[in-house]
Amino acid sequence: MLALTFLLCVPSGIFAQVGDLTGSDICGDGRQTTSIGISGADAGKYYALYRNDKLFQVRQSNVEEKDNVLSFGNFKETGYYTAVAFENPVKGFPSRRGKPVNGKITIYPVPTLIMGDTLKIKSGETIHYVPRADLQGTVFTWSAFLKYGKASGFSKTGSSTIGDTIQVEDDRPACIIYSITPHGADHIVSCNGDARDLVVIIRP
């Protein structure tokens, strides 16, 4: 009887996952931090933490880790964080030489408005103001109120472009304040930048 032997070939770059990366996705506004670690860490293994695929920190797990949880510390720098496990120290800890840890933590950038502070128009003119920010994909919301004078034709709330046609109702100037807030896009975490005011002065 002929005996058959089957060989299972596994690509050298694919490894079983070792442990789970712990932490929370947050906004990198400088006020929040997230604690990043490894749950289910194996004693004796070396764990390398990467930020944006660049080696950031290396720690060795030991039997004294509480509940097999290894901590890298608290972080607030923007970027995405991943981890890889190694049996032994490797020069430079290249990620392809280790076993990927399950999970990814992201600290999202917060948009900052790029804008002037004052806009002057004549009564009956239409504003065409497009908010800008330093991050691609930013979306905007705004609210408006009359600071002084008498005026009509402006919206109290809106998003994206401001396109109001404003009329003063007497022979004196009026002033409307548009408070604009930038919002980060393309992720589930709502990272709002600081609001800034656009001052619109309407002359008769």
JOVEN-V560786 format. One record per backbone hydrogen bond with DSSP energy under -1.0 kcal/mol. CO is the residue of the C=O (numbers start at 1). NH is the residue of the N-H. If there is no record, write none. Layout:
# JOVEN-V560786
CO_NH ; CO_NH
This chain:
# JOVEN-V560786
11_14 ; 19_102 ; 20_39 ; 22_37 ; 26_108 ; 27_29 ; 34_75 ; 36_72 ; 37_22 ; 38_70 ; 39_20 ; 42_45 ; 45_61 ; 46_86 ; 47_59 ; 48_84 ; 49_56 ; 49_57 ; 50_82 ; 51_54 ; 54_51 ; 57_49 ; 59_47 ; 61_44 ; 62_65 ; 65_68 ; 66_69 ; 68_41 ; 70_38 ; 73_36 ; 75_34 ; 79_107 ; 80_52 ; 81_105 ; 82_50 ; 83_101 ; 84_48 ; 85_99 ; 86_46 ; 90_93 ; 94_97 ; 95_98 ; 99_85 ; 100_18 ; 102_21 ; 105_81 ; 106_26 ; 107_79 ; 108_28 ; 112_134 ; 117_199 ; 119_201 ; 121_203 ; 122_125 ; 125_166 ; 129_162 ; 132_114 ; 135_138 ; 139_183 ; 140_160 ; 141_181 ; 142_158 ; 143_179 ; 145_177 ; 148_175 ; 150_169 ; 152_167 ; 156_144 ; 158_142 ; 162_129 ; 164_127 ; 166_124 ; 167_152 ; 174_202 ; 175_147 ; 175_148 ; 176_200 ; 177_145 ; 178_198 ; 179_143 ; 180_196 ; 181_141 ; 182_193 ; 183_139 ; 189_191 ; 191_184 ; 196_180 ; 198_178 ; 199_119 ; 200_176 ; 201_121 ; 202_174 ; 203_123
